[in-house]
Each structure stands twice: as C-alpha cells, then as structure tokens.
Amino acid sequence: MLRKAYRSLRALASLVVIFVWMTVGAFSQVGQPSTANGEWPNYSGDLKGTRYSPLDQIKASNFNKLEIAWRFKTDNLGPFPEYKLEGTPLMVKGVLYTTGGTRRSVVALDAKTGEQIWAHSLREGKRAAVAPRQLSGRGVAYWTDGRSDERVLYITTGYRLVALNAKNGATISTFGKDGMVDLKVGVMKGVNEQIDLESGEIGVHSTPIVVKDVVIVGSAMKEGATVKTHNNTKGLVRAFDVRTGKQLWRFNTIPGPGEFGNETWENGSWATNGNVGVWTQITVDEELGLVYLPVETPTSDYYGGHRPGNNLFAESLVCVDLKTGQRKWHFQLVHHPIWNFDNSSPAMLADINVDGRPVKAVALPHKAGWLYVFRAAVRRARREDLADPAAPDQTAGLFSPVPEGARRLDRFHPRVARAGAPGSGTI
C-alpha cells in the first residue's frame, strides 16, 4: 500500500501543461514584464500578489475539450525523485522557468513543446543535506534590463542566491562571487554570533522578489514546535543589487538594541531567541516604493515563557521602504505569539472603494480566520483595532487585536459570493 501511495506521489511530481495558443508581445520595461500580454513573470503573476491573468481562452464552453499537450518529469533532477512539486513556473517570451527535483535544479522549457532548453544544478553536499527547507521550493524570479540582459534568480537549498543567464543557464560571473551570493554570511544567532556556514540553520523555499534593480530575499528555519534550543538563528530580510549582488539593506525581524521594537523582548530575551523569519512570498507596491513582509512565529511555537513581551515583529505585517529597508509601519496580529499563528499567506495589494472613494489597500488573510485590510501607505486597519483579552496565562500577551464586531472564538465564514478581478473594487 505504501509503495502504491509513493508511486502516486511520484506521478504527481511532474510538470503537466494544458496547451493554449496565445500571442506574446514584446516589452522593454526594466525589472519584469506584465501579465497583460499573457506572460507570467512572477510567482504571483505580478508584484502585488494578485495571481490574476487576463487570459480568457479557457472558459466553461471549452474546458472539457482541453488535452495534455506535453509532460516534463523531474525525477532525474536530484539523487532521488521528489515526492511533491510546489513551484509555479514563470513564462516569459515563450519560455517556462521553474525549479524541480530534490537538488532544486532550475530548468528552462519551451512552453509549446515542453522540450528542455537548459538545466542548472548546484551540488551543495552537507550544506544542502542539513538545510531546513528541502526539495525544489516554489520556483524562480526573473529580471531584464529591457534590452539583452535577461536573468533568472533562485535560492538554493543551502541558502545561496544564484543569478543565471536566462538564455543558456550559465551563472552571471559579475553577480556576487562567481554568480552567487552566500546568504548565510551575516546571519546571526545569540548576540551577533555568525552561524556556521555549513550547518547553520536557515533557508527558504519561497522565491526571491525582483522589483526594478532590486532582489529581495526572506528566511526560514525548521518547521515544528519542538526545538533543540530557543536560542536559534534569527530571521531577517535582505535586498541586493540584481546586477552585482551587493547587499543594499537588511531588516532584522528580531530588533536588536537601538532598533524599533527591541523593548518588546523583555528581560533582554531578544538575545536568546530566534526564528521570526519571512518564509512566504513578499509583495511590493512599486508605485509607492513599499515592501510588505508577512512575518512568522518565534522559536517554540506554543510556549513563550522564555521571551516575555509582545515580541515584535513576530506574527506581524511589516511595511518597509523599498530603497532603504526602513520600517514604515507594522501591525502585529497576535501579541506575544504562542499559538503558531504565523503568516503563511502573502499580502495582496488592491485598489478598493471605501465610501465611494478609491483606496490603495493591502489585504492579509490570517490563520485566525480574519482577512485584515489596511491602507497601503499607512498602518490604518479598515477595521478598528479592539483589545481582546488573551488566554489566562502569564506568558500570553495581555491583549490581541480583533476586527470590530467579532467575538473571541466566534464562528466565521465568507460573506462575499466571489472575489473580483483587478479594477473591480473588491477583494
């Protein structure tokens, strides 16, 4: 029975494409093309996280006529077949770019035929074997200067940022060192203690986010509530120059002395705690120059006796400046997290109507069952922040915010029949 189940999972770990004819137009924008011409240049389609495509060839009247055009198996992209494939391929100029296999290889495929154009793989040995986030991850990022320079960027299992030539898969020698940046360099635990470059616990399975000439990278640690020590690797978000690999800024999700929020780690507990990474996708408002970071839980998902205080920026939505990485605003959804309510969904940007007026908003679904909607430029929730008494435990936060009109442990369900497309004024 187990063998049959394993074979079924292996069968799922392949890239299946439903063939649809489309016309792909040219573009010259620096950074990324648009989905308007039928392309899919970003994990979420666009930087705003909408996952919306304007294509309309597939509809109710012809859906039953679709056939598999080709299939690409990822079994040989690593020492053993992958049992799940979570990536979303990008499609630019008729080429699909994605990751696959247990070594997190990158492949470029002809979108019409499925023929492999090139493949890239990095053997990282023990560094990959002990990585907290294994397998092929969520995919890659794409960048172009609008002329001849086209790049594919991805994060290896062992936490390296790699830049590849989108045309042939070769590493970009002028990026970082020999085409890659060692993301473990500068990652700390304790008080400014550099983690081990081979065995240090950090990685990520989400894709980098590319906007203009900037590539932004998150971080993640091992899943699960039981940890060997709460003094684990500290989460962070960094931005790099997409052309050179030079670090532009970093944002510490556990603020150190002198940084905003450090006092929320009482008794100096910031120094002996870790995690608080950003492991889901990051979204960007390019027009406003703002980056939205959905942050996870600290070490020890369900116990916080060793870290009194609200513990910023754990389980928060943090808005930072695209150019500097400086905090613009934040909203902590759970004060002093002890319920593993980390942010597992990316924020989504939308233009909505509020009392007949257009508002640039950012929406974030949460594990507690609420959809939080904020004004994009300032931390102003669309629902008034109300104080909600927390669990009767001395290690829990005294209050946590809930939407107006909600009751603790209340039943909830969606009240909107359907979500609208961009421009509809609904989320």
C-alpha positions in Angstrom: 0.0 0.0 0.0 2.8 2.4 0.9 4.6 1.6 -2.3 1.5 2.3 -4.3 1.0 5.6 -2.5 4.6 6.6 -3.1 4.3 5.8 -6.8 1.1 8.0 -6.9 3.0 10.9 -5.3 5.9 10.5 -7.7 3.4 10.7 -10.6 2.2 14.0 -9.2 5.7 15.4 -9.1 5.8 16.3 -12.8 5.0 19.4 -14.7 1.8 18.9 -16.7 0.8 21.6 -19.2 -2.5 22.2 -20.8 -1.7 23.7 -24.2 -3.4 27.0 -25.1 -2.4 29.2 -28.1 -1.6 32.7 -27.2 0.2 35.7 -28.7 3.1 37.1 -26.6 4.1 40.7 -27.2 7.5 42.4 -26.8 8.4 44.5 -23.8 11.2 46.9 -22.8 10.4 47.6 -19.1 13.3 47.2 -16.7 12.6 44.6 -14.0 9.7 42.4 -15.1 7.2 42.2 -17.9 3.5 42.3 -17.3 0.8 39.7 -17.3 -1.2 41.8 -19.7 0.3 40.2 -22.7 -0.3 36.6 -21.4 3.0 36.1 -19.6 3.6 35.1 -16.0 6.8 36.8 -15.0 6.4 36.5 -11.2 5.4 33.7 -8.8 2.2 35.5 -8.1 1.9 36.8 -11.6 2.7 40.4 -10.6 4.5 42.1 -7.7 1.2 42.9 -6.0 0.4 39.2 -5.3 -2.9 39.2 -7.2 -2.3 35.9 -9.1 -4.6 37.3 -11.8 -4.3 36.6 -15.5 -6.4 38.4 -18.1 -6.3 35.4 -20.5 -9.8 34.3 -21.4 -9.3 31.5 -24.0 -10.3 28.8 -21.5 -13.9 29.1 -20.5 -16.9 26.9 -19.4 -17.8 26.2 -23.0 -14.4 24.6 -24.0 -13.0 23.4 -20.7 -14.0 19.8 -21.4 -12.0 19.8 -24.7 -8.6 20.5 -23.1 -5.9 17.9 -23.5 -2.5 17.4 -22.1 0.0 18.8 -24.7 3.2 17.6 -23.0 4.6 16.3 -19.7 8.0 17.0 -18.2 9.2 14.7 -15.4 11.5 15.9 -12.7 12.6 12.5 -11.3 16.2 12.8 -12.6 16.8 16.3 -11.1 18.4 15.0 -8.0 19.7 11.9 -6.3 16.1 10.5 -5.8 12.6 11.5 -7.2 10.8 14.4 -5.5 7.5 13.5 -3.8 5.9 16.9 -4.2 6.3 19.7 -6.6 5.1 23.1 -5.3 6.7 25.5 -7.7 4.8 27.9 -10.0 6.7 28.1 -13.4 7.3 31.6 -14.8 6.5 32.2 -18.5 8.4 34.9 -20.4 8.8 35.1 -24.2 7.5 31.6 -24.7 9.9 30.0 -22.2 9.0 28.4 -18.9 11.4 28.8 -16.0 11.0 26.7 -12.9 12.7 24.6 -10.2 12.4 20.8 -9.8 13.8 17.8 -8.1 15.4 17.1 -4.8 18.5 19.2 -5.7 16.3 22.2 -6.5 17.6 22.3 -10.1 16.5 25.1 -12.4 15.2 24.3 -15.9 14.1 26.3 -18.9 11.5 24.7 -21.1 9.9 25.5 -24.5 6.3 26.5 -23.5 4.8 25.0 -26.7 6.6 21.6 -26.8 8.0 21.0 -23.2 11.5 20.5 -24.7 14.2 21.3 -22.2 16.3 24.3 -23.3 18.8 24.2 -20.4 19.2 23.0 -16.9 21.3 24.2 -13.9 22.1 22.3 -10.8 24.3 23.1 -7.8 25.7 20.3 -5.6 26.0 21.6 -2.1 26.8 18.5 -0.1 26.2 18.5 3.7 25.1 22.2 3.5 22.0 21.1 1.5 21.5 17.9 3.4 21.0 19.7 6.7 19.0 22.6 5.2 15.7 23.3 7.0 13.8 23.8 3.7 14.3 20.9 1.3 13.1 19.9 -2.2 12.5 22.1 -5.2 10.9 25.0 -3.4 8.4 27.5 -5.0 10.4 28.5 -8.1 12.5 31.3 -9.5 12.4 35.1 -10.2 13.0 36.8 -13.5 14.8 40.1 -14.3 15.6 42.0 -17.5 17.2 45.3 -18.3 14.7 45.7 -21.2 17.4 45.0 -23.8 19.7 42.0 -23.9 20.3 41.2 -20.3 17.8 38.6 -19.0 18.4 36.8 -15.7 16.8 34.0 -13.7 17.4 34.2 -9.9 16.7 31.5 -7.3 17.7 30.5 -3.8 19.4 27.1 -3.4 18.5 24.6 -0.8 21.7 25.5 1.1 20.7 29.2 1.1 22.7 30.8 -1.7 21.3 33.4 -4.1 22.2 32.5 -7.7 21.9 34.5 -10.9 21.7 32.7 -14.2 21.6 33.8 -17.8 18.0 33.2 -18.9 19.1 32.3 -22.4 21.6 29.5 -21.6 21.5 28.8 -17.8 25.1 29.9 -17.2 25.9 31.7 -14.0 26.4 35.5 -14.2 30.1 35.9 -13.3 29.7 39.6 -12.3 27.0 38.8 -9.8 28.3 38.2 -6.3 31.2 35.7 -6.3 31.1 33.5 -9.5 27.4 34.1 -10.0 26.2 33.6 -6.4 25.8 35.3 -3.0 26.3 33.2 0.2 23.2 34.2 2.1 24.5 32.6 5.3 27.1 35.3 5.6 25.8 37.9 8.0 23.1 35.6 9.5 23.3 35.7 13.3 22.2 33.8 16.4 22.6 34.9 20.0 24.3 38.3 20.2 26.0 39.0 16.9 27.3 35.4 16.6 27.7 34.4 12.9 26.1 31.0 12.2 28.1 28.1 10.8 28.3 28.5 7.0 27.7 24.7 6.5 25.5 23.6 9.4 23.8 26.8 10.5 20.0 26.5 10.4 18.5 28.8 7.8 17.0 28.5 4.3 13.9 29.4 2.4 11.6 27.7 -0.2 9.8 30.9 -1.4 11.2 32.7 -4.5 13.1 35.9 -4.4 11.1 39.0 -5.4 12.5 41.3 -8.1 11.5 44.9 -8.5 13.4 47.3 -10.7 17.1 46.6 -10.0 16.5 45.1 -6.5 16.1 41.5 -5.5 14.6 40.8 -2.0 15.2 37.6 -0.1 13.4 36.2 3.0 14.4 33.5 5.5 13.0 30.4 7.2 14.0 27.8 9.8 12.9 24.3 10.5 9.2 23.6 10.8 7.7 22.3 14.0 7.1 23.3 17.6 9.9 21.4 19.4 13.3 22.9 19.0 16.7 21.9 20.5 17.2 25.4 21.8 15.2 28.6 21.6 18.5 30.4 21.0 18.1 29.7 17.3 19.0 31.5 14.1 17.5 35.0 13.9 15.2 35.8 10.9 16.0 38.6 8.5 15.1 40.1 5.2 17.7 41.5 2.8 17.8 43.3 -0.5 20.6 43.0 -3.1 21.5 44.8 -6.3 20.2 42.5 -9.0 23.2 43.3 -11.3 26.1 43.0 -8.9 24.8 41.0 -5.9 25.8 43.8 -3.5 23.7 44.0 -0.3 21.6 47.2 -0.3 19.8 46.8 3.1 18.7 44.3 5.8 15.7 44.3 8.1 16.1 42.4 11.4 12.8 40.8 12.3 14.1 40.4 15.9 15.2 44.0 16.5 18.5 44.4 18.4 19.5 47.2 20.8 18.7 50.6 19.4 16.2 49.3 16.8 12.5 49.9 17.0 10.7 47.1 18.9 13.7 45.8 20.9 12.0 46.7 24.2 9.1 44.3 23.3 11.5 41.4 24.1 11.6 41.9 27.8 14.5 40.9 30.1 16.8 41.1 27.1 15.2 38.0 25.6 15.9 39.2 22.0 19.4 37.9 22.6 18.4 34.3 23.4 15.6 33.7 20.8 15.4 33.1 17.1 13.2 32.3 14.1 10.7 35.1 13.2 11.6 34.7 9.5 9.6 35.6 6.4 9.1 32.3 4.6 6.1 33.1 2.5 6.1 35.3 -0.6 6.9 39.0 -0.3 4.8 41.6 -2.2 5.7 45.1 -3.4 3.9 48.3 -4.3 6.3 49.6 -6.9 4.4 52.9 -7.3 4.6 53.7 -3.6 8.1 52.1 -3.1 6.8 49.9 -0.3 7.6 46.2 0.6 5.2 44.1 2.7 6.7 41.4 4.9 4.4 38.7 6.4 6.4 37.5 9.5 6.4 34.1 11.2 6.4 32.9 14.8 9.4 32.9 17.2 11.1 29.7 18.4 8.9 27.4 20.4 5.6 27.9 18.6 3.4 27.1 21.5 5.4 28.3 24.5 6.8 31.8 25.3 7.8 31.8 28.9 11.4 32.4 27.9 10.5 35.5 25.9 8.2 37.8 27.9 6.7 40.8 26.0 4.9 41.3 22.7 8.0 40.0 20.7 8.0 42.3 17.6 8.0 41.7 14.7 6.7 38.1 15.2 3.3 37.4 13.5 3.2 40.9 12.1 2.7 42.5 8.7 5.7 44.9 8.3 5.9 47.6 5.7 9.4 48.7 4.8 10.8 51.2 2.3 12.0 49.6 -0.9 15.1 51.7 -1.2 16.3 51.6 2.4 14.6 48.8 4.2 13.5 51.1 7.0 10.2 50.3 8.7 7.3 52.5 7.6 4.6 50.8 9.7 3.7 47.5 11.2 0.7 45.6 12.5 1.1 42.7 14.9 -1.8 40.3 14.5 -1.0 38.4 17.7 0.9 39.9 20.6 3.4 37.5 22.2 2.7 34.6 19.8 2.1 31.2 21.4 -0.4 29.7 19.0 1.6 29.2 15.9 -0.5 31.8 14.0 2.4 32.8 11.8 1.7 34.5 8.5 1.6 31.7 5.9 0.0 33.8 3.1 1.4 36.7 1.2 -0.2 40.1 1.4 -2.2 41.2 -1.6 -2.4 44.8 -3.0 -5.7 46.1 -4.4 -7.5 49.3 -5.3 -10.8 49.2 -3.5 -13.8 51.5 -3.0 -14.4 52.8 0.5 -17.5 55.0 1.0 -17.3 55.8 -2.8 -13.7 56.8 -2.7 -10.7 54.8 -4.2 -8.2 53.5 -1.7 -4.9 51.7 -2.2 -5.2 48.8 0.2 -3.2 45.8 1.3 -5.0 42.6 2.4 -3.6 39.8 4.6 -5.5 36.6 5.3 -4.7 35.1 8.7 -4.8 31.7 10.4 -7.3 33.0 12.9 -9.9 33.2 10.1 -9.8 37.0 9.5 -8.9 39.0 6.4 -7.1 42.1 7.5 -7.3 45.1 5.2 -5.1 48.1 5.6 -4.4 51.4 3.8 -1.2 50.7 1.9 0.8 53.7 2.8 0.0 54.0 6.5 -0.9 51.4 9.2 -4.6 52.1 9.4 -6.7 49.0 9.6 -10.1 49.0 7.8 -11.5 47.6 11.0 -10.9 49.4 14.3 -8.3 47.7 16.5 -10.0 46.4 19.5 -8.4 44.9 22.6 -9.2 41.3 23.1 -8.2 39.7 26.4 -5.8 36.9 25.8 -5.6 33.4 27.3 -5.4 33.3 31.1 -1.7 32.6 31.1 1.0 34.8 32.5 3.1 34.2 29.4 0.4 35.3 26.9 0.0 38.9 25.7 -2.5 40.8 27.8 -4.4 41.9 24.7 -4.5 41.0 21.0 -6.3 42.9 18.2 -9.5 41.6 16.7 -11.8 43.0 14.0 -14.7 45.2 15.1 -17.8 43.3 15.9 -16.0 40.0 16.3 -16.2 37.8 19.4 -13.5 35.5 20.7 -13.8 32.0 19.3 -16.7 33.2 17.2 -17.8 31.1 14.2 -16.8 32.7 10.9 -17.4 32.2 7.2 -17.0 34.2 3.9 -19.9 36.6 3.3 -18.9 37.6 -0.3 -20.1 35.4 -3.1 -16.9 35.9 -5.2 -13.8 37.9 -5.4 -13.4 40.4 -8.2 -10.6 40.9 -10.7 -8.3 43.9 -10.5 -10.3 47.1 -11.0 -13.5 45.6 -9.6 -13.1 47.4 -6.3 -13.4 44.1 -4.3 -11.0 41.6 -2.8 
